[in-house]
């Protein structure tokens, strides 16, 4: 069966369950960046994230939990050029 295809339909909840460890690893660069900048989470007011994975509800929830819900705006799923514009304006 060379070239066989596999198709498995799963729910969003199951997808998130299977990938939660990968999603949590995404938080490590934010922790490192804040630590290197000697900044606390409490001073973050806006969060700009880029990429399709930012539209996943579990990723959004992890971001919310990471910052303890302290930010007022969450810009997700933007293109890189739009993210640069929003970052410059905030």
N, CA, C and O atoms as a Tinker XYZ file with bonds, in Angstrom:
   360  protein
     1  N      0.827000   -1.186000    0.000000    73     2
     2  CA     0.000000    0.000000    0.000000    64     1     3
     3  C      0.870000    1.248000    0.000000    63     2     4     5
     4  O      0.695000    2.137000    0.833000    81     3
     5  N      1.782000    1.306000   -0.914000    73     3     6
     6  CA     2.638000    2.470000   -1.033000    64     5     7
     7  C      1.789000    3.689000   -1.395000    63     6     8     9
     8  O      0.976000    3.636000   -2.317000    81     7
     9  N      1.981000    4.756000   -0.682000    73     7    10
    10  CA     1.239000    5.975000   -0.955000    64     9    11
    11  C     -0.159000    6.000000   -0.362000    63    10    12    13
    12  O     -0.982000    6.826000   -0.757000    81    11
    13  N     -0.440000    5.105000    0.581000    73    11    14
    14  CA    -1.759000    5.072000    1.205000    64    13    15
    15  C     -1.972000    6.336000    2.029000    63    14    16    17
    16  O     -1.028000    6.873000    2.608000    81    15
    17  N     -3.188000    6.798000    2.078000    73    15    18
    18  CA    -3.534000    7.995000    2.841000    64    17    19
    19  C     -4.307000    7.588000    4.080000    63    18    20    21
    20  O     -5.041000    6.600000    4.079000    81    19
    21  N     -4.133000    8.357000    5.123000    73    19    22
    22  CA    -4.832000    8.115000    6.379000    64    21    23
    23  C     -5.645000    9.354000    6.698000    63    22    24    25
    24  O     -5.125000   10.470000    6.677000    81    23
    25  N     -6.894000    9.162000    6.987000    73    23    26
    26  CA    -7.774000   10.266000    7.350000    64    25    27
    27  C     -8.482000    9.901000    8.633000    63    26    28    29
    28  O     -9.143000    8.865000    8.717000    81    27
    29  N     -8.345000   10.746000    9.626000    73    27    30
    30  CA    -9.018000   10.537000   10.905000    64    29    31
    31  C     -9.663000   11.853000   11.307000    63    30    32    33
    32  O     -8.980000   12.869000   11.434000    81    31
    33  N    -10.940000   11.840000   11.501000    73    31    34
    34  CA   -11.655000   13.044000   11.917000    64    33    35
    35  C    -11.761000   13.027000   13.441000    63    34    36    37
    36  O    -12.223000   12.054000   14.037000    81    35
    37  N    -11.318000   14.137000   14.061000    73    35    38
    38  CA   -11.388000   14.252000   15.517000    64    37    39
    39  C    -12.050000   15.579000   15.867000    63    38    40    41
    40  O    -12.125000   16.491000   15.043000    81    39
    41  N    -12.516000   15.667000   17.077000    73    39    42
    42  CA   -13.135000   16.909000   17.550000    64    41    43
    43  C    -12.049000   17.903000   17.958000    63    42    44    45
    44  O    -10.892000   17.531000   18.153000    81    43
    45  N    -12.432000   19.150000   18.080000    73    43    46
    46  CA   -11.502000   20.174000   18.538000    64    45    47
    47  C    -11.008000   19.845000   19.944000    63    46    48    49
    48  O     -9.830000   20.031000   20.245000    81    47
    49  N    -11.890000   19.364000   20.794000    73    47    50
    50  CA   -11.503000   19.014000   22.158000    64    49    51
    51  C    -10.440000   17.918000   22.163000    63    50    52    53
    52  O     -9.486000   17.982000   22.938000    81    51
    53  N    -10.598000   16.926000   21.314000    73    51    54
    54  CA    -9.618000   15.842000   21.224000    64    53    55
    55  C     -8.293000   16.358000   20.656000    63    54    56    57
    56  O     -7.226000   15.969000   21.130000    81    55
    57  N     -8.353000   17.223000   19.654000    73    55    58
    58  CA    -7.157000   17.830000   19.084000    64    57    59
    59  C     -6.383000   18.591000   20.155000    63    58    60    61
    60  O     -5.162000   18.465000   20.256000    81    59
    61  N     -7.102000   19.384000   20.958000    73    59    62
    62  CA    -6.458000   20.142000   22.020000    64    61    63
    63  C     -5.862000   19.218000   23.071000    63    62    64    65
    64  O     -4.773000   19.478000   23.583000    81    63
    65  N     -6.566000   18.149000   23.392000    73    63    66
    66  CA    -6.075000   17.175000   24.369000    64    65    67
    67  C     -4.774000   16.524000   23.880000    63    66    68    69
    68  O     -3.835000   16.349000   24.656000    81    67
    69  N     -4.727000   16.173000   22.608000    73    67    70
    70  CA    -3.544000   15.529000   22.045000    64    69    71
    71  C     -2.344000   16.476000   21.970000    63    70    72    73
    72  O     -1.198000   16.029000   22.020000    81    71
    73  N     -2.600000   17.767000   21.850000    73    71    74
    74  CA    -1.528000   18.736000   21.619000    64    73    75
    75  C     -1.246000   19.682000   22.772000    63    74    76    77
    76  O     -0.434000   20.595000   22.625000    81    75
    77  N     -1.886000   19.494000   23.903000    73    75    78
    78  CA    -1.756000   20.445000   25.009000    64    77    79
    79  C     -0.303000   20.609000   25.452000    63    78    80    81
    80  O      0.093000   21.711000   25.833000    81    79
    81  N      0.495000   19.554000   25.414000    73    79    82
    82  CA     1.899000   19.680000   25.815000    64    81    83
    83  C      2.674000   20.575000   24.854000    63    82    84    85
    84  O      3.542000   21.339000   25.278000    81    83
    85  N      2.365000   20.484000   23.571000    73    83    86
    86  CA     2.998000   21.361000   22.586000    64    85    87
    87  C      2.565000   22.815000   22.806000    63    86    88    89
    88  O      3.377000   23.735000   22.701000    81    87
    89  N      1.298000   23.008000   23.107000    73    87    90
    90  CA     0.788000   24.356000   23.349000    64    89    91
    91  C      1.469000   24.974000   24.572000    63    90    92    93
    92  O      1.815000   26.155000   24.567000    81    91
    93  N      1.656000   24.171000   25.612000    73    91    94
    94  CA     2.300000   24.677000   26.830000    64    93    95
    95  C      3.752000   25.062000   26.560000    63    94    96    97
    96  O      4.264000   26.014000   27.150000    81    95
    97  N      4.410000   24.329000   25.678000    73    95    98
    98  CA     5.796000   24.662000   25.330000    64    97    99
    99  C      5.888000   26.022000   24.653000    63    98   100   101
   100  O      6.934000   26.670000   24.693000    81    99
   101  N      4.813000   26.448000   24.041000    73    99   102
   102  CA     4.793000   27.769000   23.390000    64   101   103
   103  C      4.872000   28.897000   24.407000    63   102   104   105
   104  O      5.241000   30.018000   24.055000    81   103
   105  N      4.540000   28.626000   25.637000    73   103   106
   106  CA     4.580000   29.657000   26.669000    64   105   107
   107  C      6.010000   29.906000   27.150000    63   106   108   109
   108  O      6.296000   30.974000   27.691000    81   107
   109  N      6.912000   28.941000   26.962000    73   107   110
   110  CA     8.285000   29.066000   27.445000    64   109   111
   111  C      9.024000   30.276000   26.862000    63   110   112   113
   112  O      9.696000   30.982000   27.614000    81   111
   113  N      8.929000   30.545000   25.550000    73   111   114
   114  CA     9.610000   31.739000   25.033000    64   113   115
   115  C      9.087000   33.045000   25.633000    63   114   116   117
   116  O      9.850000   33.996000   25.801000    81   115
   117  N      7.797000   33.098000   25.956000    73   115   118
   118  CA     7.256000   34.307000   26.588000    64   117   119
   119  C      7.835000   34.477000   27.984000    63   118   120   121
   120  O      8.216000   35.580000   28.377000    81   119
   121  N      7.897000   33.384000   28.729000    73   119   122
   122  CA     8.488000   33.444000   30.068000    64   121   123
   123  C      9.939000   33.899000   29.986000    63   122   124   125
   124  O     10.374000   34.752000   30.759000    81   123
   125  N     10.678000   33.329000   29.053000    73   123   126
   126  CA    12.091000   33.674000   28.896000    64   125   127
   127  C     12.252000   35.130000   28.473000    63   126   128   129
   128  O     13.124000   35.833000   28.983000    81   127
   129  N     11.418000   35.581000   27.548000    73   127   130
   130  CA    11.495000   36.969000   27.105000    64   129   131
   131  C     11.227000   37.956000   28.226000    63   130   132   133
   132  O     11.941000   38.948000   28.370000    81   131
   133  N     10.202000   37.687000   29.017000    73   131   134
   134  CA     9.897000   38.567000   30.150000    64   133   135
   135  C     11.018000   38.530000   31.186000    63   134   136   137
   136  O     11.392000   39.560000   31.747000    81   135
   137  N     11.542000   37.341000   31.432000    73   135   138
   138  CA    12.631000   37.195000   32.397000    64   137   139
   139  C     13.876000   37.957000   31.921000    63   138   140   141
   140  O     14.507000   38.668000   32.704000    81   139
   141  N     14.226000   37.806000   30.641000    73   139   142
   142  CA    15.390000   38.501000   30.093000    64   141   143
   143  C     15.217000   40.011000   30.108000    63   142   144   145
   144  O     16.181000   40.752000   30.297000    81   143
   145  N     13.981000   40.465000   29.906000    73   143   146
   146  CA    13.696000   41.904000   29.921000    64   145   147
   147  C     13.495000   42.439000   31.337000    63   146   148   149
   148  O     13.320000   43.640000   31.541000    81   147
   149  N     13.524000   41.530000   32.307000    73   147   150
   150  CA    13.297000   41.894000   33.714000    64   149   151
   151  C     11.964000   42.615000   33.879000    63   150   152   153
   152  O     11.862000   43.644000   34.546000    81   151
   153  N     10.932000   42.026000   33.235000    73   151   154
   154  CA     9.581000   42.590000   33.285000    64   153   155
   155  C      8.643000   41.578000   33.931000    63   154   156   157
   156  O      8.847000   40.369000   33.818000    81   155
   157  N      7.638000   42.069000   34.592000    73   155   158
   158  CA     6.619000   41.212000   35.164000    64   157   159
   159  C      5.410000   41.117000   34.249000    63   158   160   161
   160  O      5.195000   41.979000   33.397000    81   159
   161  N      4.638000   40.084000   34.427000    73   159   162
   162  CA     3.434000   39.886000   33.610000    64   161   163
   163  C      2.402000   40.985000   33.841000    63   162   164   165
   164  O      1.614000   41.305000   32.952000    81   163
   165  N      2.414000   41.552000   35.026000    73   163   166
   166  CA     1.378000   42.517000   35.391000    64   165   167
   167  C      1.446000   43.818000   34.599000    63   166   168   169
   168  O      0.464000   44.559000   34.561000    81   167
   169  N      2.574000   44.112000   33.969000    73   167   170
   170  CA     2.675000   45.371000   33.222000    64   169   171
   171  C      2.277000   45.205000   31.757000    63   170   172   173
   172  O      2.280000   46.178000   31.002000    81   171
   173  N      1.938000   43.990000   31.350000    73   171   174
   174  CA     1.524000   43.735000   29.967000    64   173   175
   175  C      0.052000   44.105000   29.819000    63   174   176   177
   176  O     -0.801000   43.590000   30.542000    81   175
   177  N     -0.239000   45.006000   28.874000    73   175   178
   178  CA    -1.613000   45.449000   28.655000    64   177   179
   179  C     -2.187000   44.961000   27.330000    63   178   180   181
   180  O     -3.395000   44.760000   27.207000    81   179
   181  N     -1.324000   44.773000   26.349000    73   179   182
   182  CA    -1.753000   44.308000   25.034000    64   181   183
   183  C     -0.887000   43.123000   24.626000    63   182   184   185
   184  O      0.314000   43.095000   24.892000    81   183
   185  N     -1.510000   42.151000   23.980000    73   183   186
   186  CA    -0.794000   40.981000   23.502000    64   185   187
   187  C     -1.058000   40.839000   22.014000    63   186   188   189
   188  O     -2.209000   40.763000   21.585000    81   187
   189  N      0.009000   40.804000   21.229000    73   187   190
   190  CA    -0.092000   40.613000   19.785000    64   189   191
   191  C      0.564000   39.282000   19.459000    63   190   192   193
   192  O      1.758000   39.101000   19.700000    81   191
   193  N     -0.199000   38.361000   18.919000    73   191   194
   194  CA     0.330000   37.049000   18.539000    64   193   195
   195  C      0.019000   36.814000   17.071000    63   194   196   197
   196  O     -1.032000   37.220000   16.575000    81   195
   197  N      0.934000   36.159000   16.386000    73   195   198
   198  CA     0.813000   35.977000   14.950000    64   197   199
   199  C      0.891000   34.500000   14.615000    63   198   200   201
   200  O      1.716000   33.767000   15.160000    81   199
   201  N      0.028000   34.074000   13.718000    73   199   202
   202  CA     0.053000   32.693000   13.254000    64   201   203
   203  C     -1.286000   32.015000   13.445000    63   202   204   205
   204  O     -2.116000   32.439000   14.249000    81   203
   205  N     -1.470000   30.968000   12.698000    73   203   206
   206  CA    -2.767000   30.277000   12.741000    64   205   207
   207  C     -3.044000   29.587000   14.063000    63   206   208   209
   208  O     -4.198000   29.476000   14.476000    81   207
   209  N     -1.991000   29.120000   14.736000    73   207   210
   210  CA    -2.217000   28.419000   16.001000    64   209   211
   211  C     -2.806000   29.345000   17.055000    63   210   212   213
   212  O     -3.369000   28.872000   18.042000    81   211
   213  N     -2.687000   30.646000   16.865000    73   211   214
   214  CA    -3.230000   31.594000   17.837000    64   213   215
   215  C     -4.750000   31.629000   17.827000    63   214   216   217
   216  O     -5.365000   32.198000   18.728000    81   215
   217  N     -5.359000   31.025000   16.811000    73   215   218
   218  CA    -6.820000   30.968000   16.740000    64   217   219
   219  C     -7.391000   29.776000   17.493000    63   218   220   221
   220  O     -8.608000   29.668000   17.642000    81   219
   221  N     -6.533000   28.881000   17.971000    73   219   222
   222  CA    -6.981000   27.691000   18.705000    64   221   223
   223  C     -7.428000   28.122000   20.103000    63   222   224   225
   224  O     -6.653000   28.750000   20.825000    81   223
   225  N     -8.652000   27.799000   20.493000    73   223   226
   226  CA    -9.167000   28.240000   21.797000    64   225   227
   227  C     -8.265000   27.870000   22.978000    63   226   228   229
   228  O     -8.120000   28.665000   23.907000    81   227
   229  N     -7.665000   26.693000   22.960000    73   227   230
   230  CA    -6.798000   26.274000   24.072000    64   229   231
   231  C     -5.556000   27.166000   24.153000    63   230   232   233
   232  O     -5.107000   27.493000   25.251000    81   231
   233  N     -5.006000   27.556000   23.026000    73   231   234
   234  CA    -3.850000   28.454000   23.006000    64   233   235
   235  C     -4.255000   29.818000   23.573000    63   234   236   237
   236  O     -3.508000   30.419000   24.345000    81   235
   237  N     -5.424000   30.297000   23.192000    73   235   238
   238  CA    -5.915000   31.569000   23.728000    64   237   239
   239  C     -6.109000   31.487000   25.235000    63   238   240   241
   240  O     -5.783000   32.426000   25.961000    81   239
   241  N     -6.642000   30.357000   25.705000    73   239   242
   242  CA    -6.855000   30.178000   27.142000    64   241   243
   243  C     -5.522000   30.129000   27.893000    63   242   244   245
   244  O     -5.401000   30.706000   28.974000    81   243
   245  N     -4.527000   29.449000   27.335000    73   243   246
   246  CA    -3.208000   29.397000   27.969000    64   245   247
   247  C     -2.581000   30.789000   28.047000    63   246   248   249
   248  O     -1.937000   31.132000   29.038000    81   247
   249  N     -2.774000   31.586000   26.997000    73   247   250
   250  CA    -2.275000   32.965000   27.021000    64   249   251
   251  C     -2.969000   33.763000   28.120000    63   250   252   253
   252  O     -2.328000   34.495000   28.875000    81   251
   253  N     -4.279000   33.612000   28.198000    73   251   254
   254  CA    -5.064000   34.300000   29.220000    64   253   255
   255  C     -4.579000   33.891000   30.615000    63   254   256   257
   256  O     -4.400000   34.737000   31.491000    81   255
   257  N     -4.372000   32.598000   30.808000    73   255   258
   258  CA    -3.895000   32.097000   32.104000    64   257   259
   259  C     -2.480000   32.587000   32.403000    63   258   260   261
   260  O     -2.176000   32.965000   33.535000    81   259
   261  N     -1.620000   32.581000   31.390000    73   259   262
   262  CA    -0.228000   32.999000   31.571000    64   261   263
   263  C     -0.156000   34.423000   32.095000    63   262   264   265
   264  O      0.617000   34.720000   33.006000    81   263
   265  N     -0.962000   35.301000   31.518000    73   263   266
   266  CA    -0.955000   36.703000   31.930000    64   265   267
   267  C     -1.998000   37.004000   32.999000    63   266   268   269
   268  O     -2.239000   38.171000   33.309000    81   267
   269  N     -2.607000   36.000000   33.556000    73   267   270
   270  CA    -3.613000   36.153000   34.608000    64   269   271
   271  C     -4.752000   37.073000   34.183000    63   270   272   273
   272  O     -5.364000   37.742000   35.015000    81   271
   273  N     -5.030000   37.100000   32.876000    73   271   274
   274  CA    -6.117000   37.938000   32.359000    64   273   275
   275  C     -5.859000   39.423000   32.482000    63   274   276   277
   276  O     -6.800000   40.214000   32.414000    81   275
   277  N     -4.591000   39.831000   32.665000    73   275   278
   278  CA    -4.265000   41.239000   32.901000    64   277   279
   279  C     -4.285000   42.106000   31.652000    63   278   280   281
   280  O     -4.354000   43.330000   31.767000    81   279
   281  N     -4.228000   41.520000   30.474000    73   279   282
   282  CA    -4.169000   42.368000   29.291000    64   281   283
   283  C     -5.563000   42.742000   28.816000    63   282   284   285
   284  O     -6.525000   41.996000   28.998000    81   283
   285  N     -5.646000   43.911000   28.205000    73   283   286
   286  CA    -6.944000   44.427000   27.780000    64   285   287
   287  C     -7.269000   44.067000   26.342000    63   286   288   289
   288  O     -8.441000   43.962000   25.979000    81   287
   289  N     -6.241000   43.874000   25.513000    73   287   290
   290  CA    -6.458000   43.546000   24.106000    64   289   291
   291  C     -5.652000   42.307000   23.738000    63   290   292   293
   292  O     -4.518000   42.128000   24.184000    81   291
   293  N     -6.252000   41.465000   22.924000    73   291   294
   294  CA    -5.596000   40.255000   22.432000    64   293   295
   295  C     -5.791000   40.229000   20.930000    63   294   296   297
   296  O     -6.895000   39.979000   20.445000    81   295
   297  N     -4.734000   40.485000   20.202000    73   295   298
   298  CA    -4.797000   40.500000   18.746000    64   297   299
   299  C     -4.267000   39.166000   18.242000    63   298   300   301
   300  O     -3.070000   38.900000   18.357000    81   299
   301  N     -5.123000   38.331000   17.691000    73   299   302
   302  CA    -4.714000   36.994000   17.266000    64   301   303
   303  C     -4.973000   36.778000   15.793000    63   302   304   305
   304  O     -5.879000   37.367000   15.204000    81   303
   305  N     -4.163000   35.930000   15.221000    73   303   306
   306  CA    -4.378000   35.501000   13.850000    64   305   307
   307  C     -4.136000   36.574000   12.811000    63   306   308   309
   308  O     -4.692000   36.516000   11.714000    81   307
   309  N     -3.321000   37.543000   13.142000    73   307   310
   310  CA    -3.025000   38.614000   12.209000    64   309   311
   311  C     -1.903000   38.208000   11.270000    63   310   312   313
   312  O     -1.128000   37.300000   11.568000    81   311
   313  N     -1.822000   38.880000   10.150000    73   311   314
   314  CA    -0.661000   38.727000    9.290000    64   313   315
   315  C      0.511000   39.468000    9.904000    63   314   316   317
   316  O      0.323000   40.328000   10.764000    81   315
   317  N      1.712000   39.142000    9.468000    73   315   318
   318  CA     2.895000   39.765000   10.051000    64   317   319
   319  C      2.906000   41.279000    9.863000    63   318   320   321
   320  O      3.297000   42.005000   10.776000    81   319
   321  N      2.486000   41.766000    8.705000    73   319   322
   322  CA     2.512000   43.213000    8.474000    64   321   323
   323  C      1.502000   43.924000    9.374000    63   322   324   325
   324  O      1.805000   44.990000    9.909000    81   323
   325  N      0.310000   43.355000    9.551000    73   323   326
   326  CA    -0.681000   43.951000   10.451000    64   325   327
   327  C     -0.198000   43.941000   11.886000    63   326   328   329
   328  O     -0.432000   44.896000   12.626000    81   327
   329  N      0.475000   42.870000   12.291000    73   327   330
   330  CA     0.994000   42.774000   13.648000    64   329   331
   331  C      2.048000   43.855000   13.875000    63   330   332   333
   332  O      2.092000   44.451000   14.951000    81   331
   333  N      2.881000   44.113000   12.901000    73   331   334
   334  CA     3.885000   45.167000   13.030000    64   333   335
   335  C      3.237000   46.528000   13.191000    63   334   336   337
   336  O      3.702000   47.347000   13.983000    81   335
   337  N      2.173000   46.776000   12.454000    73   335   338
   338  CA     1.472000   48.057000   12.527000    64   337   339
   339  C      0.837000   48.226000   13.919000    63   338   340   341
   340  O      0.979000   49.275000   14.548000    81   339
   341  N      0.142000   47.193000   14.385000    73   339   342
   342  CA    -0.509000   47.283000   15.700000    64   341   343
   343  C      0.537000   47.451000   16.795000    63   342   344   345
   344  O      0.350000   48.243000   17.719000    81   343
   345  N      1.645000   46.703000   16.694000    73   343   346
   346  CA     2.702000   46.817000   17.698000    64   345   347
   347  C      3.266000   48.237000   17.723000    63   346   348   349
   348  O      3.533000   48.783000   18.794000    81   347
   349  N      3.443000   48.823000   16.562000    73   347   350
   350  CA     3.975000   50.184000   16.480000    64   349   351
   351  C      3.010000   51.202000   17.065000    63   350   352   353
   352  O      3.436000   52.206000   17.636000    81   351
   353  N      1.723000   50.953000   16.928000    73   351   354
   354  CA     0.722000   51.919000   17.397000    64   353   355
   355  C      0.445000   51.822000   18.890000    63   354   356   357
   356  O     -0.074000   52.770000   19.479000    81   355
   357  N      0.777000   50.704000   19.511000    73   355   358
   358  CA     0.462000   50.545000   20.931000    64   357   359
   359  C      1.607000   50.937000   21.811000    63   358   360
   360  O      1.501000   50.860000   23.035000    81   359
